[in-house]
Amino acid sequence: MFNKVRGFGVLKFESFEGANRVVEIVWLGIDKACKREGHGRKLIRYMEQYAKEKEVRKIYLKTGVSNKAAIC
């Protein structure tokens, strides 16, 4: 059995001047064939746990108004 990459995410630490233990999720994507299967939720939870281990106090996630799937 082969493992398949189903998504990716990127955390940017100290993403703006004056940020103190703040990260921003700057890239997040899931393979189109795997959408609506909970992979995005798992990825976000993993990123949250990773940030917690690094003692991050706040996570920001921005999206465009036209990205209805991300807003929902």
CORURGI-V993044 format. One record per residue. N is the residue number from 1. SS is DSSP state (H for helix, E for strand, - for the rest). PSI is psi as a letter, one per 40 degrees, with the letter a starting at -180 (* if undefined). OMEGA is omega in whole degrees, 0 to 359 (NA if undefined). Layout:
n->[N	N]
ss->[SS	SS]
psi->[PSI	PSI]
omega->[OMEGA	OMEGA]
This chain:
n->[1	2	3	4	5	6	7	8	9	10	11	12	13	14	15	16	17	18	19	20	21	22	23	24	25	26	27	28	29	30	31	32	33	34	35	36	37	38	39	40	41	42	43	44	45	46	47	48	49	50	51	52	53	54	55	56	57	58	59	60	61	62	63	64	65	66	67	68	69	70	71	72]
ss->[-	-	-	-	-	-	E	E	E	E	E	E	E	-	-	-	-	-	-	-	-	E	E	E	E	E	E	E	E	E	-	H	H	H	-	-	-	-	H	H	H	H	H	H	H	H	H	H	H	H	H	H	H	-	-	-	-	E	E	E	E	-	-	-	-	-	-	H	H	H	H	-]
psi->[h	i	i	h	h	e	i	i	i	h	h	h	i	f	e	i	h	e	h	h	f	h	i	h	h	d	h	h	i	h	h	d	e	e	i	f	e	e	d	d	d	d	d	d	d	d	d	d	d	d	d	d	d	e	f	h	e	i	h	i	h	i	i	i	d	e	g	d	d	d	d	*]
omega->[181	173	180	175	182	181	179	176	180	173	176	182	179	191	176	183	180	179	180	182	179	175	176	172	186	177	177	181	178	178	182	181	184	183	179	179	177	181	178	178	179	181	178	179	177	180	177	179	178	180	179	178	178	178	175	181	182	177	175	174	180	174	179	181	180	181	185	180	180	180	179	NA]
